[in-house]
Amino acid sequence: MDKIRIVVADDHAILRDGIRSLLNAHGDMEVVGEASDGNEAIQKATELNPDVIIMDIDMPGLDGIEATRRILRKSPKARVLILTQYSNREYIVSAIKAGAAAYLSKQTMGSELVSAIRSVHQSGSFLYPSAAVEIIKKYVEGAREDPYQLLTDKEKEVLKLLAEGRTSREIGSLLQVSPKTVSGYRLEIMKKLELRNRTELIKYTIRRGLVSIKNGT
């Protein structure tokens, strides 16, 4: 019987070691590679052609959601299983939109992770119950307006430029407005999207697919 070939991508070595030990104890599974960030996960997926990639979200360099998107662009038959500490709806929906076949909490029992891997490999998808609940909530509440749609076209343009690392002066020059006007746009964007700082703003734009991070955040 062919084993399920697995790559584990997480920036914590001790967690990778634990997952490797857990999975290699099962006769139908083999961890064939490990990655400590999103870029390395893409590299390992390309080199090793695994059946399943276990992917963390919050990793240095390139986050797990963007890495998932890029891996599946090259290898659409691969199955990405997100294993993360995040349980909020925005991350869950972003991961599913990126093509992830499964979404599990790091609080998941080892036996549940094993079952999820088998399910993903055999049938193509698996959702941890809490993730399924959040997906259902999203569609039940679908009538509620998306905060992003509250932004004006100009605010959307400023949001993208801010996430690309442009200064208020640079944005003002590009849009032919004053830096003070750009600051006003930024404050309004943060208010509408309920963001507290630039880091949250950048992560928001990545999750929405507005920009991608290649060399850090």
Secondary structure, DSSP 8 states (H G I E B T S, - for coil): ---EEEEEE-S-HHHHHHHHHHHHTSTTEEEEEEESSHHHHHHHHHHH--SEEEE-SS-SSS-HHHHHHHHHHH-TT-EEEEEES--SHHHHHHHHHHT-SEEEETTS-HHHHHHHHHHHHHHS-EE-HHHHHHHHHHHHTTTS--GGGGS-HHHHHHHHHHHTT--HHHHHHHHTS-HHHHHHHHHHHHHHHT--SHHHHHHHHHHTTS---SS--
